[in-house]
Amino acid sequence: MELSLSQRQTTNLAMTTELRQAISLLQFSSMELTAFIQEQALENPLIELKEKSPDVDHEPGYHPKPYQTNVSPLDFATKEKDIREDLWDQARLLELSEIDRLLMQYLIWNIDDNGYLPIPEREIAEEFGLPESQVLTVLESLQHLEPAGVGTKNLSDYLVFQLRQKIEQGSLAEQMVVKHLNLLAEKKWRQLAEELDASIAEIHQAAEIIQQLKPKPLAGIAKTPAEYVRPDISVKKYQGKYKIILHDSYLPSIQVNTNYRSLITHNDKTAKYVKDHYQKAIWLMNSIEQRQATMMKIAEVLVDKQAEFFEKGFTAIQPLTLKEVAEAIGVHESTVSRAKTNKVIQTPQGCFELSIFFTSKLSSESGSDTSSTKVKALLKQLIEKEDKNKPISDQKISDYFKTKEGITVSRRTVAKYREELRIPASSKRKQLS
């Protein structure tokens, strides 16, 4: 074996920092892009930002009032109390001893977001060095605050609490909840009747009472901050045609600071620093412009291919793949995949993630393709209209699609779509006649 030195010229595809950031820009939502631009302005002294007025789409002839920049949304916001603070305000009005007051405070601040108290009474009693009966007395006081039932252990305990407010203890409904909650959830009526030695009619009556109860003490009460979504694209119909609006007017306007221009001609480290940051500023501006152009092209293809969706909704959505859109605008399908990530589009049918328009294809007897999203919408409609006493099985739904809609969908695919829509199986949808 002989050692020697040799030179060889090769060509490799390397992903530069600029290319990586360009890919990231495409994946950013408009709000994320705004934050990224502001971050770049802090790092690059050549970048100057000029904030724009919020974009508002008005009909022709409408003249809005001047925008007030000195008004903050916080001026109109009110601080909402946590539900535990509200419970403590109620508890302070009760006549409690000092130790019971501390115990009540402990119970309130250990309630979970559903309103349940997951800690066993025995464990609480040991921690405070108190008899379990004293803990139960304070806990009972808590459960009678508003909302009633807060502090119960779990679903079964809460249902029993509500039942005892309506009917006497030991009722058939209470027995169903305490002993056979799983059978009740699975709607196994005959087995329930046998286990509890009751008629189907009595089981039916008890089940109707239970269905009127709340599932959680804090259902619809727990206060959480509202989450607002700002669309990246809007599609509106104007004079018979769809108009695409790219919501980029609230992105800060990028300008290059010209005060550093004279330093570029120097031949020192300062000049190199200025040149590098000047190139980064220009790259950022060009990348954002390219991103916006790509987004607009994709939106134009969607409006063209999914025109029926904007009129009729999900039952009219057409199958569309990343490859088809990529070929239409002359880019790689990975570019389209990144562009649809984290984007929201506002349509006449509502606000949706951009990804909902890209659906897989299912074959039909007519030879045309049908989107999986359309099949899901039809499946949901079919189940909503079914006879609840005789729910349609997955196999019968599959047969219905083939004979009535001309769409070939296997039973397993129907089950998959049903689970994705969070619709229970036919045995669990059945109601007593």
N, C-alpha and C positions, 0 to 999 in steps of 0.2 A: 504493500500500500504506500502510495506516494502522496505527500502533502504539497499542495500548490495553491497559488492565489489566482483568481480569475474574475473578470468583470462580466456582468450580464445585465442587459436592459430589459425590464419587464414593465407591463402596464397593469396597474391595480386601480380598482374603484374604491376610493376612500371617502367616507362621510365626514365632511368638514363641520366645524362648529356652526357655521352659517347655515349649512344644509339641515342640520339637526334642529336648529331654531326655526327654520322655515317650515319644517314638518310640524313642529309644536304649534306654530301660529295657526296652521290650518285646523288643528284640533281644538283650539281655544274657542269658547263661546265669546260673544261680544263683550260681556262683562269681564271675563278672564283676560281678553285681549286688552281692555282698558287698563287693568291692573298691571299687565306686563309692560305696556308702554310707559306707564308712570314709573315702574321699577327701572326701566332702561334710562329714563330721563334723570333719575338720581345718580346713576352710574356714569353717564356720559355728559360732560359739561357742554358739549356742542348741541345737544338736543334741547330745544325750547318747546314747551307745550302751551297751546292756547285752547282753553276750554270752549266748547260750542254750546249753544242753547239746545235744550232737549228737542228731539225730533217729534213733531206732531203732524200727522197726516190730515189735512183739511180738504174739504170739498172746494172747488173753485168759487170764488166770490166771498169766501169766509175770511174775515179779518180778526184775528185773535187779539186780545189785550196784551200790552207789553209784559214780558216775562219778568217776574220779581225775583231777583237773585238773592235778596236778603231774607227770604222766608225759608225756614228750615222745616222739614217734615216733622222734626221732633217737637215743634211748637204745637202741633195738633195731636201728638201722641199722649196717651195716658198710661201710667204704669199700673198694670194689672197685678193684683195680689196673687201669690201662690195659694193653691187650695188649702195647703197645710196652715198657712197664716190665717186664713179665713176660719178654719176649724179651731185654731187656738184662740182667736178672738171670741168665738162662741163658748169655748170651754172656760175661759176666764170669768164668765158670768155665773158659772156653777158654784155652789157652796161645797168646796173641797178642802180637805186638810192639806197641810204643806206637803206631806209625802205623797198624797194622792194627786196633788197638782203637778209635782215633778214626774209622777208616773204617767199622768195624762199627756204631759209634754213629750215624754219618751215615746209613747204609743203613736201620737200624731206624727212625729217626725220620722217614724219607721214605716209609715204607710207607703206602699208602692204606688206607681202611677195609675194602677187600675182601681185603687181604693182598698186593696186587701192588706192585711197585717200578717206577713208570712212567718212571724216568730211565735213559737208555741208559748202558751200561758205559763207552763211550768218553768221554762227557761227564763222568762221575764221575772217570775216570782223569785227564782234563785238569785238572779242578778241584783234584785232590790232587797233580798232578805225578807220578803213579805209572804204571808200565806197566799196560796193560789186563789182562794175565794175573794181576797181583796182585789187582786188583779182583775178577776172576772167582773167584779162590781164596777170598777173604773172603766173597763172595756165596754160594759153594757151602756154606761153613760155616754161614751164616745159614739157608739153605734146608733144612738138616738139623736145625735146632732144632725145638722143638714150638710150634705145629703145623707139620708137615713141609710144605715147598713154599712157605712164606711168603717173599716176595721174588722170586718168579718175575715175568716181565714182564706176562703177560696170560693169558687163558683157554687159548689153544693151548699156551703154554709150560708152564702148570700141569698140563694134561692129559698132556703128554709126560712131565713129571717123575713123575707118578703111574704112568704106564704102565711107565716104566723101573724102577720099584720092584717091578713085578709080573712083567713079561716082558722078553725081550731087546730090545736096541736095534734099530730098523729094522723092527719088526713091521708087519703090515698095519694094525693099529689105529693105530699111530703115524703111518703114511703118510696115513691118512684124516684124522687131526687136523691134521697139518702142512700137507698140500697141498689138502685138500678139506673143510675144516670147514663151509663154507657148504652144500655138497651134503649133508653129514651132517645139518645142522640142518634142511634141507628134506626129508630122508628120500627123496632121489632114488637109490634103491638100484640100479636098473639102470645109471644113468649112472656111479655109483661103481664098479660091477663092470667096466664097460667101461674106465674111466680107469685102474683099478689092475690090470687083467687078472686078475681073480679071479672066482670063482663067487659066485652069490647066497648060497649057504650060508656061504661064508667071510666075506662082507660081514656077514651076519647075526651070525655068531659074534663078529666084531670089534666090531660095534655094541653087542652085549650087554655086552662088557667095558667099553667106553667109558661106557655108561649107569650103570655101578656106581661111576664116579669122582665126586668132589666138584667142583662148579663153581667154588668160590672157596676160597682157603686159610683164610680166617677165617669161612666159612659156619657160622653157629650158635655162633661163639666170641666174636666182637667184643662187648664188654660195653658196653651202652648203658643209661642209666637207664630204668626202667619208667615208662610213662605210665599214670596212673590216671584213670578217667573217673567222675565222680560224677553219677548221673542226676538230672535236674530233676523227673521224674515217674516214679512206679512204679505198675504195674497188677498186682494180685495177686488170685487167686481165693480167696474165703473164704465157706464155707457155700453154695457153688453160685453165688455172685454175684461179679462183679469189683469190687474196691475200688480207688479211685484215691487215691494218696498224693502230695501236692504237697510236694516236699522244700524247704520254706522255714523249717523250725524252727531251722536253724542260721544263718539270716540274723540279724544283730544287731537287737535291738529298739530302735526309735527313740523317744526321749522328748525333749520340749522343756524346756529349762532355765527354770524359773519365776523365777529370781533376777533376770532382766532385765526382768520385767513392769512394775515401777514406772517404768522409764525410758521406756516407750512414751508416757506422758502428757505428757512434756516436749515443748516445741516448739523443738527444736534439731536439729543434725546427728546427735547421738547417738540421739535418738528415731527419726529416719528410718532410721538404720543398723539399729537393733533391729527396727523394723517390717518392713523389707525381708527381713532374715534370718529373721524369724518366719514370714513368708509363704512363703519358700523351704522352710523346715522342714515346714510344713503341706502344701505342694505335694508334697514328696518322699514324705511318709507316704501321701497320697491316691493318688499315682501308683503306688506299690508295691502298694497294696491293689487298685487297678484292674487292674494287671498280673497279679496272682495270680488275680483273679476271671476274667480273660480266659483265662489258661492252664488253669484248671479247666474252664471251659466247653468249650474246644477238646478237652481230654482226654475229657470226657464224650461228645462227638460221635464221637470216634475209637473209643471202647470200644463205642458203639452200632453204628457203621457197619462196624467191622472185627472184630466178635465172632468170626468164624470164624478170623481170623488168630491170635488168642490161643490157639485150640484146636489148629489144624492147621499153622500156619506160613505161609510165603510162597506156597505153592501155593493157598492159600485167600484171599489178600488181594484186596480188592474195589477197583474203580476209585473214586477220590475226588478231587475238585478243590477248589481254594481257594475257589471261588465257592460250592460246595455247603455247605462248613463255615461260611463267612461268613454265608450266608443262614440257616443253622440257629441261629446265636447272635446274629444281628442286628447285625453289624459289616461294615465294608468288607473286601473280600478282601485289600487291602494290609496290613490289620491282622493277618490270619491269616498272611500271608506273613512278616511281621516276627516274629510270635510263634513260628513254627516254626524260626526261624534260631538256630543254635548250641544247640539243645536236645536232650537225650538222654532217652530213655524206656526204663525197665526193664520187660520183659514176661516172661511164662512162656517165651517163645521166645528170650530173650536181650536184650541192650542194643543199641538202635539209635538213629540220629538220627531226630528226629520227622518229618523230611521224607520218610522212606521210605513213609509212609502216604498221601502225596499222589501219585497215579500217574495217567498218561494212560489214556484208554480205547481199547480195540480192539473192533471189532464181531464178533459171533458169529452163527452161523446160527440160533440159538434166539431171537435178538432182544435178548438181554441183553448187557450190556457186560462186558468182561474187562479187568483191569488189566495194564499192561505189566510190572509187577513179577512177577505170577503167570506170565506168559508166559516171563519170564527164568528163573524157578525151574523151570518145566516143561522149558525148553530145556536147562538144566544137567543135569537128571535124565536126559533122553533121551540126551545125549551121554555121560554116565557109564556108561549101560547098553549103548551101541552095541558092535558087533563091531569091535574095534580093527584087525582085518585088512581090514575093509571099512567105513570110517567113513562116516557119512551126510553127504551134501552139503547145502548151504544150501537148495537147491531141494526136495530130498526132505523136509527138515525142515518147510519151508513147506507141502508137500503133506500131511504127517502131521498138522500142526495143523488143517488144513482138514477132512480126512476123519475123523480120530480124535477130535479135541478140539472140532471145530466152531468154530474160531477162525480168522479171516481174517488172515494175516500174510504179507506179501510176502517174496520172497527177500532183497531189500535190507534189509528190517527185521530179518530173521533174522541177516544178516551184521552189522548194526549192534549188535544185542543180544549176539551172540557176541563181538564185539570189546570191548564194555563189560565182559563177564565174563572177558575175557582168555583166551578159548579160541581156539586156532589153527584155521586152516582145515582141511578134511577131508584135504587132501593132506599136511599136516604132522602130522596125528594118526595117520596110517597106520603100522602096525607090520608087520614081516615075519612071515609065517606059519612 
